[in-house]
Amino acid sequence: MIITTWNIRGLNDPIKQQEAHHFLLENKVDCGALIETHVKHKSIKDVSQTFSGYNLVHNNDSHYNGRVWIFWKPHILTLTVLHQSPQHMHCLLLHIASQKLIEVTFIYAFNARQDTRELWDQLISTSTQDTNPWLCLGDFNVVLNMDERLGSSHVQLADINEIKHCLDVCNLVDHPATGCHFTWNNKQGDGLRWAKLDRILASSLWLTNIHSTATFLSAGISDHSPCVVSLNDMPVPRKNSFRYLNCWALAPQFQETIKDGWENHYYGNSIVTLFQKLKRLRGYLRRLHTSHFSNLSTRVAERKKALQHCQDLLNCSPLDPSLIAREHSLLQEYLLVKRAEMQALYQRAKVQNLQLNDLSTRFFYSRLADRSKE
């Protein structure tokens, strides 16, 4: 599973929207926050339409300027906002495949020290209820160490002391990360200034229970680097593609399965009806496959072993009617799964051969041209 944050510095521009959506797709993000969107209430619907495939929750109710927007894939995880403010959104995430719970806080801190004190207090309050692995990431708008600014004015120790006190109380530490050390620059050419304003913080419970890696990427069209966290022990399930197997027609109940899966009434035009029927039939065929054609090689070996054992017994009692009937039944079962296995292997080999021919199209036509000259 992939979690990310990116201070996009405004999301009203269509170019920014396309870049942000491309970033989510390119990095296969399952849950990500875009911060400092500047999107007002009236524009939320129009802007969010760009991000197809994702659900959206935001803190526009806490601040008119859309400071934090969270996107997530509903088939990968469920997300519940536990509490929010203009500077943060604290969420409970359930990874559906593994059923693991984590808590993630997305941060976009104000600039002024007197305003960020409220955020530090909120994080301390959250830490007292911390029962799950906790990740805290985003734009903190303050450095944590003296060497995290370059080309700018002297670091204010008071700012550092306040965030350090907060993190000490919360038991949060920097998550190990690769990539950019300085996560912000002012894009001012000769007067260029750098700072590490964006962080990924993790609780001790996270570091001991979650196997994750993190990196800060190049800033791109923003002045902030996005951060990407990969949760390696929460894999994203692959969607299994549906492929019709010719061997299914060998099953005695094949025709009945097709009839049961197809005979259902749907409302709508012909295309919608056809789509719904095919979708329903796919489920019936998958159940047929699971019951009779899964692990064909194992089924063949088992049927062959059972047939041989029965034939050994029949050699000792050649007139036993139950063994005669049993041997006939086992032989038919073995021939059925053996035929199915051969058809499945042939179909797979044929597909692979077609793919190889596809890759060799230029070579194929060049050979035809050579032979025509002979």
N, C-alpha and C positions, 0 to 999 in steps of 0.2 A: 504494500500500500504506500502511496506517495502523498505527503502533506507538504504544502508550500505557503509562503507569503511573498507578496511583492508590493512595494509602494509604487504604484503606477503613475502617481502625480497627475491625476485627472483621467476620467474615463468617458467624458462626453464626446471627445473626438472619435469619429469612426475608425481612424487609423489606430488609435490606442485600443479600441475595442477589438479590432481584428488581431492586433499584436498580442493582447492579453489572452484572447481565446486560443490563438496559435500556441502560445506558451503553455497553456494548460494541456492542450492535446499533445504537443511535442514531448512534454515531460511526463505524459500519462498520469496526470495529477488526479487523485481520487478525492482529495479535500484540500481546498486552497482558499486563501484570503487575499483579495485585492484591497489595498488600503489607500487612503486619500483619494477617493474616487471623484469627489466634488459633484456627485449626481444628486440632484434635488428630487423630491417626492414625485413631481409631475413627470419626470423623465425615466423613472425606474423601469417601467414596463418596456419602453422602447429600447433602452440600453440592454436590459437583461435578455432580450430575444436573440442577441448575438450568441449567447452561451448555451447553445442547444446541447442536450444531453446531461445538463447539470441542474440540480435544485439550487435555489438561492435563499439566503437569509441575510439580513443587514441590520445595522444599528441606526438607520435613518430616524427611527422614533426617538432615539436618545440625542441625536444631533442632526440638524437640518442638512449638513453637508456630506452625508453618506461617507463617514470616515472608514468603516469596515464593511466589506461585502464578502460573504463566505459562500463558496460554491462546493457542492459535493455530488458524487454519483450515488443515487439512491439504491442501485442494485449491488453496490459494494459495501455501503455502511449506512447506518442510521445516525442522525445528528440531532441532538437536543441542546438548545441554548439554555444553560442553567442560570446565568445572569449576564448583564451587559451594562455598559456605560458609554459615554462619548469616546472613551479611550481604550476600551477592550470589549471582547466578547469571549466568555468562558463557556466551553461546550463539552458535552459528554458524547463520545463516539463509540458506537458498537460495530466492530468489524463482523459482518454477517457470516462469512465463511468459517472463521475461527471462534466466533462468539466471545472475543476478547474486548474488554472495556478499557478505554483510555480517556483522559481529560486533556483538552487542548485549549490554551488561551491565546487568542490572536490580539496583538497589541498595536495600537497607534497612539503614542503618547503626545501630549501637548508639548510645546516648546518651553514654556515658563515653569520655573521650579515650583512656584506656589500652586500651579495647577497639577503638576505631576504627583504632588504629595497625596492627592486623593487616589491616584492610581496605585501608588505603593501600598496605601492602606487597604485597598480592595484586594490586591494580590496577597497580602498578609492574611486577610480574612479568608480568602480561598484556601490558603495553605493549611489552615486549621481543620478544614473539612476534607483534606486530601486522603482519599482511600484507594485511588487508582493511580497507575503511572501517569505522570503529569508532564506535559510539554508546553512551554511558553515561548512564543516566537513572534517577531514582528519588528516594527520601528520604534525603538525606545527613546529616540531623540536625545540621547545623552551617552557619553562614553563611560566605560567602566574602569579604564586604566589610563595613565598619563601618556602612554605611547600610541593611543588610538586616535590622535589628531595629527594632521600634517599640513603645514602652510597656513595655519589659522592662529587665532589668539590663544593665550594661555588657558589651559583647562581649569575650570572652577572646581576646587576641591570639595566645596559644599555640595555640588551636584553629584560628584562621585560618591561622597559619603552617604548620601541619602539612598541612592540605588543600591549601594553595597549593603547597607543595613537591611534593606528590604529583602535582598536575595539571601542574606545570611539567615534571616528569620524564616524565610520560606524554604530554606534548604534547596535552593536552585543554583545550578552551576552551568557554565558554558558547555554545551554539547560539543564534542570534538567535531571539527568541520574542516573541509578542504576548500580550495577556491580562493576568492577574493578576501584579502584581509580588511582593507578599507571598503565599506559597503555603500558609501555615499561620496559624491563630489559635486561641486557647485557649477561645473560646466562653464567656467569663466575664463578659459584660455590661460593668459599670463598670470591671472590671479587665482589659479586653481587651488582649491582647498579640499582636503580629504578627511574622512572620519569614519569610524566604525560605529554606526548608529543602529544597525540592525543586528539582532542576536537570535540565537536558538538556545534556550535554557531548558534544562531537564532536572527533574527531581531524582533523588537517590533510588526511589522505587522504579522510575523509568530506566535508569542506567543499569539496574540489576536484573530487570525483567524483560526489557524490550531490546532486541538486537536491531539497531538502526544506524544508518550512516547519513551524513549531512554535507552539503556543499553550498557555497555562495557563487552564483553565476555572474556573468558580465551584465552590466546595467541595461544595455540595449537602448530603447527610446526613453527610458526614465533616468533619473539621477541616483536611483537606489538599485542595489543588486538584489535580485530575488534569491531566496533561500529555498532549498529543496531537501526534504528529509525522507529517506526511504526506510520503511519498516519491513525488514527482510523476513521476519517471522509472521507477517500477515500478508501472505501472497494473494494476488488478485486472481480469482478463478477464471480459467479460460472458457470462452463460450465454445461448446462442441458444435461443429457444423453438422448439418443433416445430410446424409448421402444414402440414396436408395441402393440396397443390395439385391441383386438378382436372385440370390439364394433364398430370400424370404418366400418366394413363390413355391418353394418345395414343401413348406409347412402345410399340413392338411387343413388347418384353420385359416389359411391365408385369405381365401375368398370371403369368409365370414368376417374377418378382421377389416378388410376393405369396406365391406357393406356397412358394418357398425360404425366405422369412422366417417363414412361419407354421408349416411342418411341422417341428416339433421337440418332443420329449417333455420335460415338466417334472413334478416331483413336488410335491405339495401340494394344497391345496383349489382350487376353481374360480377364486376371485378371484386367488390367487397365480399360477396357471397363465396366466390371461388377462393379468395384468400383465407376466409374463415374455415372453409371445408378442408383445405390443404393443411392449415395449421392444426386442426383437430385430428386429421388423419395421421399427421406426423407423430403425435403422441401415442396413437394406437400401434403404429409400426415400431416405435421404439420399445414399447412394452413387449411386442412379439419378439423382437430381437433379443431383449434381455432374457426372456423365458426360454428361447430355443436356439439362439445363434450366437450368444456371447461366448468368448473364449473357446472358439471352435477347435483349436488344436488340442486343448485339454479334454473337450467332449469326445473327440475322435479317439484319443488315447484311452479314455475311460470305457467307452463303448467296445473298443477292440479287446481290452482286457477282460471285460465282463463276458463277451462272446467266446473268447478262448477258454475261460474258466467253465462256461456252460458246456462247451463242446468236449472238454476233458471229462466232465461228469457223464455226458451222453455216451462217450466211448465205453465207460464202465457199465452203464445201464442203457443200452441202445433201444430198448422197447418201452422205456418210461414215457408215457404220453405227456406228462407235465414238462419234462425236459425237452421233448421234441417241440412242443408249442413254445417253450421259453427260447429255445435256440432260434426258431423261426422269427420270433419277435425281436430278439437282440440283433439278428442279422439285418432286418429291415431298418432298425434304429441306427446301426452302424453305417449302412449304406447311405442313409439320409444325411447324417452329419458329415460323412466323407465327401458326398457330392456337394454339400453346402460349402465345405472347406475349399474344395477345388474350384468352385465357382467364385468364391470370394477372393481367392488368390489370383485367379485369372483376371477378374475385374480390376483388382488392385494393380496387377502388372500391366494391364492394358492402359489404365490411367497414367501410370508412370511412363509408359512408352510414348503416349500421346504428348505428355509434358516434355519429354526429351526431344521428340520430333519438333515440338514448338520452338524449343531453344535452338534447334539446328536448322531452322527454316532457310537461312541464307546459304548454308552449306548444301542443303537439299537441292535448292534451285540452281546453285552453281554446278552441281553434279549433273543435273538434267541438261543444262546448257552445254556442258562438256560432251555428254553422250550424243546430243543432237548434232554435234559437229563431226562425230566419227563416221 
